[in-house]
């Protein structure tokens, strides 16, 4: 009984932390990819002032953000199911 409550609570805490990381990586996805999307040509952008070529690799942050969101949802549902199964028995 106590272990089920601890397990469920622990999974919900991990789920909330994962959701926080999802928000952080979502913000990084915006800063490194979505903000610069209009200026990329064929996956690259040449800054004539600095002479640097930027590559279109910020989309990795979007993949990471979506993965963390999925993990967070799965952990939250698992914790709810464990708690619900304990109440039912």
C-alpha positions in Angstrom: 0.0 0.0 0.0 2.7 2.4 1.0 5.1 1.3 -1.8 2.3 1.8 -4.4 1.8 5.4 -3.2 5.6 6.0 -3.2 6.0 4.5 -6.7 3.0 6.5 -8.0 4.3 9.7 -6.4 7.8 9.1 -7.7 6.6 8.5 -11.2 4.6 11.7 -11.1 7.6 13.7 -9.9 9.8 12.3 -12.6 7.0 13.0 -15.1 6.9 16.7 -14.0 10.7 17.0 -14.2 10.6 15.5 -17.7 7.9 17.9 -18.7 10.1 20.8 -17.4 12.9 19.5 -19.6 10.4 19.3 -22.5 9.6 23.0 -22.0 13.3 23.9 -21.9 14.1 22.0 -25.0 11.1 23.4 -26.7 12.4 26.9 -25.9 15.8 25.9 -27.3 14.1 24.6 -30.4 12.5 28.0 -31.0 15.7 29.9 -30.3 17.9 27.8 -32.5 15.6 26.7 -35.3 12.1 28.2 -35.6 13.3 31.8 -35.2 15.8 31.4 -38.0 13.7 29.2 -40.3 12.9 32.0 -42.8 16.6 32.8 -43.5 17.8 29.2 -44.1 18.4 28.3 -47.8 19.0 24.6 -48.5 19.7 24.1 -44.8 22.4 26.8 -44.5 22.6 30.5 -43.8 25.6 32.7 -44.5 26.0 35.7 -42.3 27.8 38.2 -44.4 28.8 40.4 -41.5 30.7 37.8 -39.6 31.5 35.4 -42.5 30.0 32.4 -40.7 27.9 29.7 -42.3 25.1 28.4 -39.9 23.7 25.0 -40.5 20.1 23.9 -40.0 20.7 21.5 -37.1 18.4 23.1 -34.5 15.6 20.7 -35.4 17.2 18.2 -33.1 15.8 20.2 -30.2 12.3 19.8 -31.5 12.7 16.0 -31.7 14.1 16.0 -28.2 11.2 18.1 -26.9 8.6 15.9 -28.5 10.3 12.8 -27.1 10.4 14.2 -23.6 6.7 15.2 -23.8 5.8 11.7 -24.8 7.8 10.2 -22.0 6.2 12.6 -19.5 2.7 11.7 -20.6 3.5 7.9 -20.5 4.9 8.2 -17.0 2.0 10.2 -15.7 -0.5 7.7 -17.2 1.4 4.8 -15.7 1.4 6.5 -12.3 -2.3 7.1 -12.5 -2.9 3.5 -13.6 -0.8 2.1 -10.8 -2.7 4.2 -8.3 -6.1 3.3 -9.9 -5.3 -0.4 -9.9 -4.4 -0.3 -6.2 -7.8 1.4 -5.4 -9.7 -1.2 -7.4 -8.3 -4.2 -5.6 
